[in-house]
């Protein structure tokens, strides 16, 4: 006698197949429970059980108040002497983009001044932005630059929406990563909203100092990477790699 498969299992298998076939791309939000219940002519409890099974398999992620989203495979993101956001994503076959949130001139905090070799309160350009891979947010960053040394950098950052391009426009043709410090964090409500996460989800904070070819600091950045979407790979100059 053939055992009858539960309705929720049928629904789970159908959605699983659609995800694998690319009907629902990484980062896409699935239809609501109500829409799925209507589609499959079942109650919402049955749909909820199917979605729970997909989440247990790691295919989807429920986000409170936002819906259920298809998980993306972690992006391999190398961090080495020449870390470049755009090149990292293109090399991984992903489409890079950036959304500028804030750009202004401010007074440097003690930490920013120390990293850039300035006195506390010195003027700095501050840029805050969200970075995307294939329209899925992967990081939230705050970058600081000396405004006295680079008075026109704010305009260049707004025009190019690229740190590398903006620095090139003000005479810094190349720059190197001097140091990187990684720590674990939990997303606060604002970060979660920007990164399409739930409050408390895991983030990786990267605090980095970039210097020009003479060793003079040009940028101090604090970047919050989404833990489940990015695999940070620390690369030394001899090409040895260490995965976080």
C-alpha positions, 0 to 999 in steps of 0.5 A, a space after each residue: 500500500 502506497 503511503 500518502 504524502 502529506 500536503 505540506 510535503 507536496 507544497 514544500 517539494 514544489 517550492 523546492 523545485 521552483 527554487 532549484 530551477 531558478 523560478 525564485 532567485 537568490 534574495 527573492 521574496 516568496 509569495 505571502 502565506 495567504 497567496 500560497 494558501 490560495 494557490 495550493 487551495 490549503 489553509 495557511 497552517 499547511 503553507 507555514 509547515 512547508 515554509 518551515 521545512 524549507 527553512 530547516 533545509 537552509 533554502 529560505 530565510 523568514 524575516 520577521 515583518 518582511 516575509 520569507 526570502 530565498 537564501 543566496 550562496 555566500 559570496 566569496 569576498 577576498 580581503 588582501 593588499 588591494 581589496 576592491 569591492 567592484 572587482 571582487 563581485 565581478 570576479 565572483 560573477 555577481 553584479 555590484 552596485 552601491 546605494 549612497 545613504 549619506 555624504 557630509 563633512 564632519 569632525 573626526 571622532 577620536 578613533 577616526 582621527 587616530 586611524 587617519 593620523 589626524 587630531 581629534 575634531 579635524 574635518 573629514 568626509 564621511 560616506 555611508 552606503 549599502 553595497 549590493 550583489 545582484 540587488 541583494 544587500 551584503 554590507 553597510 559601510 561608513 568611510 572617512 577621509 581627510 577633508 583638509 588633504 582632499 577638499 574636493 573628495 566629497 564631490 568626487 564621491 557623489 559623482 562616481 559613487 566609488 571610493 577607488 574612482 573618487 580617490 583617483 580623481 583627487 590624485 590617489 591612483 593606487 592604495 593598499 590595505 594596511 590593516 583589517 580588524 574583524 569582529 562579530 556583531 548583531 544587527 541593530 534595528 536600523 542595520 537590519 532594515 537597511 540590510 533586509 535582515 531581522 534584528 539580532 542577525 549576525 554581522 561581521 564588522 571589518 575595520 580597515 585602514 587604507 594607505 597610499 603608496 607612501 604609507 600615508 592613510 587615505 581611508 578609515 572604513 567600518 563595514 558591516 557584512 551580512 554573515 550568512 551572505 558573505 565569506 570573507 577570505 583573508 589573503 596575504 601577500 604570498 597568496 595564502 588564504 585564510 577563511 573567516 
